[in-house]
Amino acid sequence: MPDIARTLAFAAALLMVLSFAVSASWLRGPLMQRLDGPRASNAKPAAVAIKLLLAAFGVSAVAAVLAIGGWISP
């Protein structure tokens, strides 16, 4: 069980890094010009980053439960 928890924790960390990478590219990317003057950013990368972050949270929660379960029952 600890091996599965470690693997899931690694997957959660990878998802979190991907989320930050998408978020950083979204913040650095070009803004779209609207016809009425102000600039607005594209919301699609932000939605992808949020979904990746939520997936990382869920996977890390499962990893934590498995790690605690493996710690309690030898």
Secondary structure, 3 states (H helix, E strand, C coil): CHHHHHHHHHHHHHHHHHHHHHHHHHHHCCCEECCCCCEECCCHHHHHHHHHHHHHHHHHHHHHHHHHHHHHCC
